[in-house]
């Protein structure tokens, strides 16, 4: 049995998150913890692996700059994941596994939630789960990868009491 311990650092540089969604920090932490707990099953980690993830609830300006600088796309996007670890790479004994960072853009996430008729809390949680799964090595570049990742996202969100985020949006 794998014992998984995680440190999840939440930063909220955009004050609008706290104003519009007072439980944003708690939601982000719960979503990240669940994504790690259930997403790890598709990965191989040594027992006692301590993982670290950073989540930043930022704004569109920050996200646009990150997207431009790291992906060459000069526009904001809802979520970016910056892995610090490559699946299969060795993990030094007794060292924490620095998985990486997940960054969300406030204005984009709020707009999408409104357009899709979803509660902001649900959309926030979904995007955190999505980003953390990317840090674990999951992707959706192919149809087969998308089916696996979306199924896992749906399962994790159901454990959090949230509906299927893909139902009615495709």
C-alpha positions in Angstrom: 0.0 0.0 0.0 1.3 3.5 -0.9 1.3 6.0 1.9 0.9 9.5 0.4 1.5 12.7 2.3 1.1 16.0 0.6 1.9 19.6 1.3 -0.4 21.9 -0.6 0.5 25.6 -0.6 -2.3 27.9 -1.6 -1.6 31.5 -2.5 -4.3 34.0 -3.4 -2.6 37.0 -5.0 -6.0 38.1 -6.5 -8.2 39.4 -3.7 -11.4 39.0 -5.9 -11.2 35.2 -5.2 -11.8 35.7 -1.5 -14.5 38.4 -2.1 -16.5 36.3 -4.6 -15.7 32.8 -3.2 -14.8 33.1 0.5 -14.1 29.3 0.7 -11.7 29.4 -2.3 -8.7 28.4 -0.3 -10.5 25.4 1.4 -12.0 24.3 -1.9 -8.6 24.5 -3.7 -6.9 22.5 -0.9 -9.6 19.8 -0.9 -9.6 19.5 -4.7 -5.8 19.2 -4.8 -5.7 16.7 -2.0 -8.3 14.5 -3.7 -6.7 14.8 -7.1 -3.4 13.6 -5.5 -5.0 10.8 -3.6 -7.0 9.4 -6.5 -4.8 10.5 -9.4 -1.7 8.8 -8.0 -3.1 5.4 -8.6 -2.1 5.7 -12.3 1.5 6.6 -11.2 4.2 4.7 -9.4 5.6 6.3 -6.3 7.8 4.9 -3.6 6.0 4.3 -0.4 6.1 7.2 2.1 6.4 9.7 -0.8 5.8 13.2 0.4 4.5 15.4 -2.4 4.4 19.2 -2.6 2.0 21.2 -4.9 1.5 25.0 -5.1 -1.8 26.4 -6.2 -2.1 30.1 -7.1 -5.5 31.8 -7.5 -4.4 34.6 -9.7 -6.0 37.0 -12.2 -6.2 37.2 -16.0 -3.3 39.7 -16.2 -0.9 37.2 -14.4 -2.3 34.2 -16.3 -1.9 36.0 -19.7 1.8 36.8 -18.9 2.5 33.2 -17.8 0.7 31.8 -20.9 2.7 34.2 -23.2 6.0 33.6 -21.5 5.8 29.8 -21.2 3.4 28.7 -24.0 3.8 31.5 -26.6 0.0 32.2 -26.3 -0.8 35.9 -25.6 -4.1 35.5 -23.9 -5.3 34.3 -20.5 -6.5 30.8 -20.0 -8.5 29.2 -17.1 -5.7 27.0 -15.7 -2.0 26.4 -16.2 0.0 23.5 -14.8 3.7 23.8 -14.5 5.2 20.4 -13.7 8.4 20.3 -11.7 8.7 16.5 -12.0 8.6 14.1 -14.9 6.7 10.9 -14.4 9.2 8.1 -14.0 12.0 10.3 -13.0 13.9 9.1 -9.9 12.9 10.6 -6.5 15.8 11.0 -4.1 15.1 9.0 -0.9 13.6 11.0 1.9 13.2 14.0 -0.3 9.8 15.5 -1.0 8.5 15.2 -4.6 8.0 18.7 -5.9 5.2 18.1 -8.3 4.8 21.7 -9.5 2.4 24.6 -9.7 -1.2 25.1 -10.7 -2.4 28.7 -11.5 -6.0 29.8 -12.2 -7.2 33.1 -13.7 -10.0 34.7 -11.8 -11.9 36.5 -14.5 -11.7 33.6 -17.0 -12.8 31.1 -14.4 -15.8 33.3 -13.3 -16.8 34.0 -17.0 -16.7 30.2 -17.9 -18.7 29.2 -14.8 -21.4 31.8 -15.7 -21.4 30.8 -19.4 -21.7 27.1 -18.5 -24.3 27.7 -15.8 -22.0 26.1 -13.1 -21.4 27.3 -9.5 -18.0 29.0 -9.3 -17.0 26.7 -6.5 -17.6 23.6 -8.7 -15.6 25.1 -11.6 -12.8 26.2 -9.4 -12.6 22.6 -7.9 -12.7 21.0 -11.3 -9.9 23.2 -12.7 -7.7 22.5 -9.6 -8.3 18.7 -10.1 -7.5 19.1 -13.8 -4.3 21.0 -13.1 -3.0 18.6 -10.4 -3.7 15.6 -12.7 -1.5 17.3 -15.3 1.2 17.5 -12.7 0.9 13.8 -12.1 1.5 13.2 -15.8 -2.1 12.9 -17.1 -2.9 14.6 -20.4 -5.7 15.0 -22.9 -3.8 15.5 -26.1 -5.3 12.3 -27.7 -8.8 11.0 -27.6 -7.7 8.0 -25.5 -5.8 10.2 -23.0 -8.8 12.6 -22.8 -11.2 9.7 -21.9 -8.9 8.5 -19.1 -8.3 12.0 -17.7 -11.9 13.2 -17.9 -13.2 9.9 -16.3 -10.7 10.4 -13.4 -11.8 14.1 -13.0 -15.4 13.1 -13.0 -14.8 10.4 -10.4 -12.7 12.7 -8.1 -15.3 15.5 -8.3 -18.1 13.0 -7.5 -16.2 12.2 -4.3 -16.3 15.9 -3.5 -20.0 15.9 -4.1 -19.9 17.8 -7.4 -21.6 16.9 -10.7 -19.9 15.7 -13.9 -18.3 18.9 -15.3 -18.5 17.5 -18.9 -22.2 16.8 -18.9 -23.9 19.3 -21.1 -20.8 21.3 -22.0 -19.6 19.4 -25.1 
